[in-house]
Amino acid sequence: WVDLKFGKYQQRFINEWKQGKLKIGEILITPEKVIVPFKKKIELIEAKQWLAIDINECNVTGVSTDGSWFIIDTSEVKRIRHVYFKKRKRIQSGIRTGKRRKRLLAKYGRREKNRVKDILHKVSKTIVEFAKVRGCGIILEDLNGIRKRIDYGRVLNRRLHNWSFRKLQHYIEYKSKLEGLPVIYVDPKGTSSYCPLCGEKLAPNGQWREKKCVNCDIVWNRDVVACLNLLKTKDVPVCVAGECLPMNLEVGKRLV
């Protein structure tokens, strides 16, 4: 028998959740920790409002059917990835072999992982709280297989393969479901290329994140466009600038 010590956070699982099972055995012991799985039955709400999420390399944009929106700056993740890439590169070039090289690479690998994980947890918590207040279900992009389609050269490929979109989606999904909010995945193909009002293909407007609809004469943020088109897949009215489908910027906010 092994006596396990745990804090107040872990106590809630023992009091409120049922113990689950891993594929092999009831607990998993690793060199760093003991993993005890728990499960909880959740009744998902029938969402009348929806929140679409567009995850990019340096920001996360969300737009809800009531016209509320947000942009969360996640460029710190990109900076952390770059800093630790440089650290590992210096270690690999300065220490060719040996235990010290292995220990340093593992040390900085853990630090990078933990710092990125902390940011993603905070971002996902903010998004879920935004959705919970409005009773929104969440729409995420189905990005399965996207890494296999990435081929933009060695440097850009490395950056995009370090893009933590799937982990962030996972955090958003399980936190949402714990609050009873449904989560669905939809095909994102073309969502940032077509006007959400008239359906015409958008033209570049001189700015990387801006596009213009020649037909409607409206300049759009491409991330907002993607979210609006994701919302249209649910066939629900979207309140946008007094028309139920550009964005009422007064109700939006930029979160850093």
C-alpha positions as CSV (number, residue, x, y, z in Angstrom):
1,W,0.0,0.0,0.0
2,V,1.2,3.5,-0.8
3,D,-0.2,6.5,1.1
4,L,-1.0,9.3,-1.4
5,K,-0.8,13.0,-0.2
6,F,-3.0,15.5,-2.1
7,G,-4.2,19.0,-1.8
8,K,-7.5,20.8,-1.8
9,Y,-7.7,20.8,-5.6
10,Q,-7.4,17.0,-5.8
11,Q,-9.8,16.6,-2.9
12,R,-12.8,17.7,-5.0
13,F,-12.3,14.8,-7.4
14,I,-12.5,12.3,-4.5
15,N,-15.6,13.9,-3.1
16,E,-17.5,14.7,-6.4
17,W,-16.2,12.3,-9.1
18,K,-16.2,8.6,-9.7
19,Q,-12.9,6.8,-10.1
20,G,-12.2,5.9,-13.7
21,K,-9.9,3.4,-15.2
22,L,-6.9,3.6,-17.4
23,K,-6.5,1.1,-20.3
24,I,-4.0,-0.9,-18.2
25,G,-4.6,-1.1,-14.4
26,E,-6.3,1.5,-12.2
27,I,-3.4,3.9,-11.7
28,L,-0.3,4.8,-13.7
29,I,3.0,5.4,-11.9
30,T,5.6,7.4,-13.7
31,P,9.1,8.6,-12.5
32,E,7.5,12.0,-11.8
33,K,4.0,11.3,-10.6
34,V,1.1,8.9,-9.9
35,I,-1.9,9.4,-12.2
36,V,-5.3,8.4,-10.8
37,P,-8.1,8.8,-13.3
38,F,-11.6,10.1,-12.3
39,K,-14.7,10.5,-14.4
40,K,-17.8,12.7,-14.0
41,K,-21.2,12.5,-15.8
42,I,-22.1,15.8,-17.4
43,E,-25.4,16.8,-18.9
44,L,-24.7,19.1,-21.8
45,I,-27.1,22.1,-22.4
46,E,-29.0,22.6,-25.5
47,A,-27.2,25.7,-26.8
48,K,-29.2,28.5,-28.4
49,Q,-26.1,30.7,-28.7
50,W,-22.8,29.6,-30.3
51,L,-19.2,30.8,-30.0
52,A,-16.9,30.2,-33.0
53,I,-13.1,30.0,-32.2
54,D,-10.4,30.7,-34.8
55,I,-6.9,29.7,-33.6
56,N,-3.9,31.3,-35.2
57,E,-0.2,31.3,-34.5
58,C,-0.2,34.6,-32.6
59,N,-3.8,35.1,-31.5
60,V,-7.1,33.4,-30.8
61,T,-10.3,35.1,-32.1
62,G,-13.8,34.3,-30.9
63,V,-17.2,35.6,-32.2
64,S,-20.6,34.7,-30.7
65,T,-24.0,34.7,-32.3
66,D,-25.0,37.7,-30.1
67,G,-22.3,39.8,-31.7
68,S,-19.8,39.7,-28.8
69,W,-16.2,39.0,-29.8
70,F,-12.7,38.9,-28.4
71,I,-9.1,38.7,-29.6
72,I,-6.6,37.0,-27.2
73,D,-2.9,37.7,-27.9
74,T,-1.0,34.4,-27.8
75,S,2.3,35.6,-29.4
76,E,4.1,34.9,-26.1
77,V,3.8,31.1,-26.9
78,K,5.7,31.8,-30.2
79,R,8.3,33.8,-28.4
80,I,8.9,31.0,-25.8
81,R,9.2,28.4,-28.5
82,H,11.8,30.5,-30.3
83,V,13.8,31.2,-27.1
84,Y,14.0,27.6,-26.1
85,F,14.8,26.5,-29.7
86,K,17.9,28.8,-29.5
87,K,18.8,27.4,-26.1
88,R,18.7,23.8,-27.3
89,K,20.7,24.8,-30.4
90,R,23.5,26.3,-28.3
91,I,23.6,23.3,-26.1
92,Q,23.7,20.8,-29.0
93,S,26.5,22.7,-30.7
94,G,28.5,23.3,-27.5
95,I,28.1,19.9,-25.9
96,R,28.3,17.1,-28.4
97,T,27.6,14.1,-26.2
98,G,27.3,12.9,-22.6
99,K,24.9,13.0,-19.6
100,R,25.3,16.8,-19.1
101,R,24.0,17.4,-22.7
102,K,21.1,15.1,-22.1
103,R,20.2,16.6,-18.7
104,L,20.3,20.2,-20.0
105,L,18.1,19.4,-23.0
106,A,15.6,17.6,-20.8
107,K,15.6,20.5,-18.3
108,Y,14.9,23.2,-20.9
109,G,12.4,20.9,-22.6
110,R,10.4,20.7,-19.4
111,R,10.5,24.4,-18.8
112,E,9.3,25.2,-22.3
113,K,6.5,22.7,-22.0
114,N,5.4,24.0,-18.6
115,R,5.4,27.7,-19.7
116,V,3.4,27.0,-22.9
117,K,1.0,24.7,-21.0
118,D,0.4,27.5,-18.4
119,I,-0.5,30.0,-21.1
120,L,-2.8,27.6,-22.9
121,H,-4.7,26.8,-19.7
122,K,-5.2,30.5,-19.0
123,V,-6.4,31.2,-22.5
124,S,-8.8,28.2,-22.6
125,K,-10.2,29.2,-19.2
126,T,-10.8,32.8,-20.4
127,I,-12.6,31.4,-23.5
128,V,-14.8,29.0,-21.6
129,E,-15.8,31.7,-19.0
130,F,-16.8,33.9,-22.0
131,A,-18.9,31.2,-23.4
132,K,-20.4,30.1,-20.0
133,V,-21.7,33.6,-19.2
134,R,-23.6,33.6,-22.6
135,G,-24.7,30.0,-22.5
136,C,-22.8,29.3,-25.8
137,G,-21.9,26.1,-27.4
138,I,-18.4,26.2,-28.9
139,I,-17.5,25.7,-32.6
140,L,-13.9,24.7,-33.3
141,E,-12.1,24.1,-36.5
142,D,-11.4,20.5,-37.5
143,L,-7.7,20.8,-38.2
144,N,-6.9,17.1,-38.4
145,G,-4.1,16.3,-40.9
146,I,-3.0,20.0,-41.2
147,R,0.6,19.2,-40.2
148,K,0.9,16.8,-43.1
149,R,-0.1,19.5,-45.5
150,I,2.5,22.0,-44.1
151,D,5.4,22.6,-46.5
152,Y,6.6,26.2,-46.5
153,G,10.4,25.7,-46.1
154,R,12.5,24.6,-43.1
155,V,12.2,27.6,-40.9
156,L,8.4,28.2,-41.3
157,N,7.7,24.5,-41.1
158,R,9.5,24.3,-37.7
159,R,7.4,27.3,-36.5
160,L,4.1,25.8,-37.7
161,H,4.9,22.3,-36.3
162,N,5.4,24.0,-32.9
163,W,1.9,25.6,-33.2
164,S,0.0,24.3,-30.2
165,F,-3.5,24.5,-31.7
166,R,-4.5,20.9,-31.0
167,K,-3.5,21.1,-27.3
168,L,-5.4,24.4,-26.9
169,Q,-8.5,22.9,-28.6
170,H,-8.2,19.9,-26.2
171,Y,-8.2,22.3,-23.2
172,I,-11.1,24.3,-24.5
173,E,-13.1,21.1,-25.2
174,Y,-12.8,19.4,-21.9
175,K,-13.2,22.6,-19.8
176,S,-16.3,23.5,-21.9
177,K,-17.8,20.0,-21.3
178,L,-17.2,20.2,-17.6
179,E,-19.4,23.4,-17.6
180,G,-22.1,21.5,-19.7
181,L,-21.3,23.4,-22.9
182,P,-21.4,21.4,-26.1
183,V,-18.4,21.5,-28.5
184,I,-18.5,20.7,-32.2
185,Y,-15.8,20.6,-34.9
186,V,-16.5,21.8,-38.4
187,D,-14.5,22.0,-41.7
188,P,-12.6,25.3,-41.8
189,K,-11.9,25.2,-45.6
190,G,-12.4,28.7,-47.2
191,T,-13.9,30.2,-44.0
192,S,-11.4,33.2,-44.1
193,S,-11.7,33.7,-47.9
194,Y,-15.4,34.5,-48.4
195,C,-17.6,37.4,-47.3
196,P,-20.0,36.3,-44.5
197,L,-22.6,38.7,-45.8
198,C,-22.8,38.1,-49.6
199,G,-20.6,35.0,-50.0
200,E,-18.2,36.7,-52.6
201,K,-14.5,35.9,-52.4
202,L,-12.6,38.5,-50.4
203,A,-9.7,40.5,-51.9
204,P,-6.5,41.5,-50.2
205,N,-6.5,45.0,-48.6
206,G,-2.8,45.7,-48.1
207,Q,-2.8,44.4,-44.6
208,W,-2.0,40.8,-43.7
209,R,-5.0,40.4,-41.4
210,E,-7.4,42.5,-43.5
211,K,-9.5,41.6,-46.5
212,K,-12.1,43.6,-48.4
213,C,-15.4,42.6,-50.1
214,V,-15.7,44.5,-53.3
215,N,-19.4,43.7,-53.5
216,C,-20.3,44.9,-50.0
217,D,-17.4,47.5,-49.8
218,I,-16.6,46.3,-46.3
219,V,-13.1,45.8,-44.9
220,W,-13.0,42.7,-42.7
221,N,-10.5,41.2,-40.2
222,R,-9.8,37.8,-41.7
223,D,-10.0,36.1,-38.3
224,V,-13.4,37.6,-37.6
225,V,-14.5,36.5,-41.1
226,A,-13.4,33.0,-40.3
227,C,-15.5,32.9,-37.1
228,L,-18.6,34.4,-38.8
229,N,-18.4,31.7,-41.5
230,L,-18.0,29.0,-38.9
231,L,-21.1,30.3,-37.1
232,K,-23.0,30.1,-40.4
233,T,-22.6,26.3,-40.4
234,K,-25.0,26.2,-37.5
235,D,-27.7,28.0,-39.5
236,V,-28.5,30.4,-36.6
237,P,-28.9,34.2,-36.8
238,V,-25.7,36.1,-36.1
239,C,-26.0,39.7,-34.8
240,V,-23.5,41.7,-36.8
241,A,-23.7,45.6,-37.1
242,G,-27.5,45.8,-36.7
243,E,-28.2,43.2,-39.4
244,C,-28.1,40.0,-37.6
245,L,-25.1,39.1,-39.5
246,P,-19.7,44.1,-40.1
247,M,-19.1,43.4,-36.4
248,N,-20.5,45.6,-33.6
249,L,-17.1,46.6,-32.3
250,E,-18.5,48.3,-29.3
251,V,-19.4,45.1,-27.6
252,G,-16.1,43.4,-28.5
253,K,-12.9,43.5,-26.5
254,R,-9.2,42.7,-26.9
255,L,-7.9,40.4,-24.2
256,V,-4.1,40.1,-23.7
